[in-house]
Amino acid sequence: KISIGYEAIERATDPTQLSDNFKLELGKVRPGRLEPPRFDTADGVQRSANEITKSFFENILRYIDTWIGTKGLKKASRVLIAEPLALDKSDQVGQDWLSNYRQRLKAILSTHFEEIDFLPEPFAVFQYYRYGLKHPLVATATKHVALVLDFGGGTFDVCVVETTAAGDVSAGGRNSKPLAAASIPVGGKFINDAIAKELIFKNLPKNADKAQISKAWVAYDAHTSDISRDFQMLRNDYKQFIRNIKKLTAEIESSKIYICNTISDWSLEAEYQPSPACQLLVPTDPLSSDPRHVSVRFDAYQLRDIFVNKIWKNELKPTIINAISRSKEDLKGRPITIVLLSGGSANIRWLGNLIDLELGARLPQAQVLELQESFQEVVAKGLAIECARRTFNEGTSDFKSVTYNRLCLVLSADGAHPRPSVYRQLGDDLLVSDAPEDE
């Protein structure tokens, strides 16, 4: 049985059994390579990134097909995939990453769909704010220049999106490509690792060999950033270290989410009484196969300090400044007017306040658009909206009638049991039901 998502995390008896970085590996190898790298998986069989991805999609599509069947809907013949922005420009993965990635996905999905297309993730973000959220600053028919920040589990992507005069991103021409794209491998995992490192070193005994622990961290970073490295070839104490840190970071992830869901005041000077907190079991001898643990309190103050001083100042802020600077030539004096956030890590909402506080001089006319809901599903929802834009009424509609998360009303007459009907639009003012007349 193959498990994906939270089910995989719950089933894994050892965190090293999880295959969680295959998306990056998928684009590293050119299609057609006879002997692509193979990686350890939970059942002991080594598989390529292509094989892992194929299994991943087959399981997702099985769930989707079941859902479609229960709803009485027609199976889709086309699929739209949100793609990373700037990984093809990263020295880490090579210049051909995006091309390889697309070819791999097309080959995997070609037996399931007649048409496969891709949309840059920042465009999906913009479409959600414009057509899903219908934010008044984005929904108007005016030209926009948006700074899009996608802060996810593995990367922090920054770009500038310039719309047409009507306020839309277009499928071709100048407005079809994001400007000044930048991507760094900083996301939720990076934050968890930074927290884990601080907790580990703070709770080591006085006689601990800190130099050896530092070397083990190098092995951990190398293994988790590149799954092609053979885990079994590592020293035994390094393998134990990786297992112990993965267990700790899994606890940190849950604690981080709990703390963020509990905070109501995200101002940088907020005082919490009491402070949202969790207890974490931190190994005091992390190189051991049976480590001793100490229970450590981790709270909102510690999370804020690490986020501001290690994540924002060292990683996020320089990347945003770089993208803003590089966009000036393309924009030719036009100012950035809005900042759009997405990605699960953007739920650490100090990010918006830090942009206002420390980048306000660089973005004098820009407003950070905040969401009351989670940022985690922004790309997925924006992608769904773009699917509706492209396929509604098979391309004959101007999309005026499409509303994301539409409100539905079901009525019944004379005490009869309510029976929902599916309507289709025949014209601007005419809806027709496919239900029998007696319904």
Residue pairs with C-beta under 8 A, 6 or more apart in sequence:
2 55
2 59
3 11
4 56
4 59
4 60
8 18
9 18
9 250
12 18
12 42
14 243
15 243
15 246
15 247
15 250
16 40
16 231
16 239
16 242
16 243
16 246
17 41
17 42
18 42
19 39
19 41
19 42
19 52
19 227
21 154
21 224
21 225
21 226
21 227
22 39
22 49
22 52
22 53
22 56
22 227
23 53
24 87
24 93
24 154
25 37
25 39
25 49
25 226
25 227
25 228
26 49
26 50
26 53
26 100
26 101
26 104
26 105
27 87
27 88
27 93
27 96
27 97
27 98
27 99
27 100
27 101
27 104
28 37
28 49
28 93
28 94
28 97
28 100
28 228
29 36
29 37
29 48
29 49
29 50
29 100
30 96
30 100
31 100
31 103
31 104
31 107
36 48
36 49
36 50
37 48
37 49
37 228
38 46
38 47
38 48
39 46
39 47
39 48
39 49
39 52
39 227
39 228
40 46
40 230
40 231
40 232
41 47
41 52
47 55
49 227
50 104
50 108
53 104
53 105
53 108
54 108
57 108
57 109
57 112
61 112
65 75
68 74
68 75
72 422
76 113
77 113
77 114
77 115
78 113
78 114
78 115
78 116
78 117
78 391
79 109
79 112
79 113
79 115
79 116
79 117
80 117
80 118
80 119
80 383
80 386
80 387
80 390
81 105
81 116
81 117
81 118
81 119
81 383
82 118
82 119
82 120
82 121
82 124
82 379
82 380
82 382
82 383
83 98
83 101
83 102
83 118
83 119
83 120
83 121
84 98
84 101
84 121
84 155
84 157
84 183
85 120
85 121
85 122
85 150
85 157
85 159
85 178
85 181
85 183
86 157
86 159
86 181
86 182
86 183
87 93
87 97
87 98
87 101
87 155
87 183
88 94
88 95
88 96
88 97
88 98
88 99
89 95
89 181
89 183
90 97
90 183
92 185
102 118
105 116
106 116
109 116
110 116
119 383
119 386
120 177
120 178
121 150
121 157
121 342
121 379
122 148
122 150
122 157
122 159
122 161
122 178
123 161
123 169
123 178
123 382
123 386
124 378
124 379
124 380
124 382
124 383
124 385
124 386
125 148
125 150
125 340
125 342
125 378
125 379
125 382
126 138
126 146
126 148
126 161
126 163
126 169
126 340
126 382
127 169
127 382
127 383
127 385
127 386
127 389
128 342
128 378
128 379
128 381
128 382
128 385
128 404
129 135
129 138
129 340
129 369
129 378
129 382
130 138
130 139
130 167
130 168
131 139
131 385
131 389
131 399
131 402
131 404
132 381
132 382
132 385
132 404
132 405
133 371
135 369
137 337
137 338
137 367
137 369
138 144
138 146
138 167
138 338
138 340
138 369
139 167
140 167
141 166
141 167
142 165
142 167
143 162
143 163
143 164
143 165
143 167
144 161
144 162
144 163
144 167
144 337
144 338
145 160
145 161
145 162
145 163
145 331
145 334
145 335
145 336
145 337
145 338
146 160
146 161
146 162
146 163
146 336
146 337
146 338
146 339
146 340
147 158
147 159
147 160
147 320
147 323
147 324
147 336
147 338
147 339
147 340
147 363
147 366
148 157
148 158
148 159
148 160
148 161
148 178
148 339
148 340
148 342
149 156
149 157
149 158
149 320
149 339
149 340
149 341
149 342
149 343
149 346
149 351
150 156
150 157
150 158
150 342
150 343
150 346
150 379
151 157
151 187
151 316
151 341
151 342
151 343
151 344
151 345
151 346
151 351
151 375
152 187
152 188
152 343
152 344
152 345
153 187
153 188
153 189
153 343
153 344
153 345
154 185
154 187
154 188
154 189
155 183
155 184
155 185
155 186
155 187
156 183
156 184
156 186
156 187
156 315
156 316
156 319
156 345
157 181
157 182
157 183
158 180
158 181
158 182
158 183
158 319
158 320
158 323
159 178
159 179
159 180
159 181
159 182
159 323
160 178
160 179
160 180
160 323
160 324
160 327
160 330
160 331
160 336
161 169
161 178
161 179
162 174
162 175
162 179
162 330
162 331
162 334
163 169
163 170
163 175
164 170
164 175
168 175
169 175
169 176
170 176
179 326
179 327
179 330
179 331
180 323
180 324
180 325
180 326
180 327
180 330
181 323
182 319
182 322
182 323
182 326
184 315
184 319
185 225
186 311
186 315
186 316
186 319
187 343
187 345
188 253
188 256
188 344
188 345
189 224
189 249
190 311
190 315
191 256
191 306
191 307
191 311
191 345
191 348
192 249
192 252
192 253
192 256
193 221
193 224
193 245
193 249
194 306
194 310
194 311
195 249
195 252
195 256
195 298
195 302
195 303
195 306
196 245
196 248
196 249
196 252
197 217
198 306
199 248
199 280
199 282
199 296
199 298
200 213
200 245
200 248
200 282
200 283
200 286
201 210
201 213
203 282
203 284
203 294
203 296
204 210
204 213
204 284
205 284
205 285
208 284
208 285
212 287
213 241
213 286
213 287
216 237
216 238
216 241
216 286
216 287
219 234
219 235
219 238
219 241
219 242
220 238
220 241
220 242
220 245
222 229
223 229
223 231
223 234
223 242
224 242
231 239
231 242
232 239
234 242
236 289
237 287
237 288
238 287
240 286
240 287
240 288
240 289
240 291
241 286
241 287
244 283
244 286
244 288
244 291
245 286
248 280
248 281
248 282
248 283
251 280
251 281
252 280
252 298
254 278
255 278
255 280
255 298
256 303
256 348
258 276
258 278
259 276
259 277
259 278
259 298
259 299
259 300
259 303
260 303
260 347
260 348
260 349
262 276
262 300
263 270
263 272
263 276
263 300
263 349
265 272
266 349
266 350
266 352
266 353
267 353
268 304
268 308
268 350
268 353
268 354
268 357
272 299
272 300
272 301
275 299
275 300
275 301
276 299
276 300
277 297
277 298
277 299
277 300
278 297
278 298
278 299
279 295
279 296
279 297
279 298
280 295
280 296
280 297
280 298
281 293
281 294
281 295
281 296
282 293
282 294
282 295
282 296
283 291
283 292
283 293
284 291
284 292
284 293
284 294
285 291
285 292
303 348
304 350
307 348
307 350
308 350
308 354
312 350
312 351
312 354
316 351
316 354
317 354
317 358
317 359
320 355
320 359
321 359
321 362
324 336
324 359
324 362
324 363
327 336
335 364
335 365
335 366
336 363
336 365
336 366
337 365
337 366
337 367
338 366
338 367
338 368
338 369
339 352
339 355
339 363
339 366
339 367
339 368
339 369
340 369
341 351
341 352
341 368
341 369
341 370
341 371
341 375
341 378
342 375
342 378
342 379
342 382
343 375
343 376
343 378
343 379
344 374
344 375
344 376
346 375
347 374
347 375
347 376
349 370
352 368
352 370
355 363
355 368
356 368
371 378
381 404
384 404
385 402
385 404
388 399
388 402
388 404
389 399
389 402
392 399
392 401
392 402
393 425
397 425
401 425
408 420
410 418
410 419
410 420
411 418
412 418
412 419
419 435
419 439
421 433
421 434
421 435
421 439
422 433
422 434
422 435
423 431
423 432
423 433
423 434
424 431
424 432
424 434
425 431
426 432
433 439
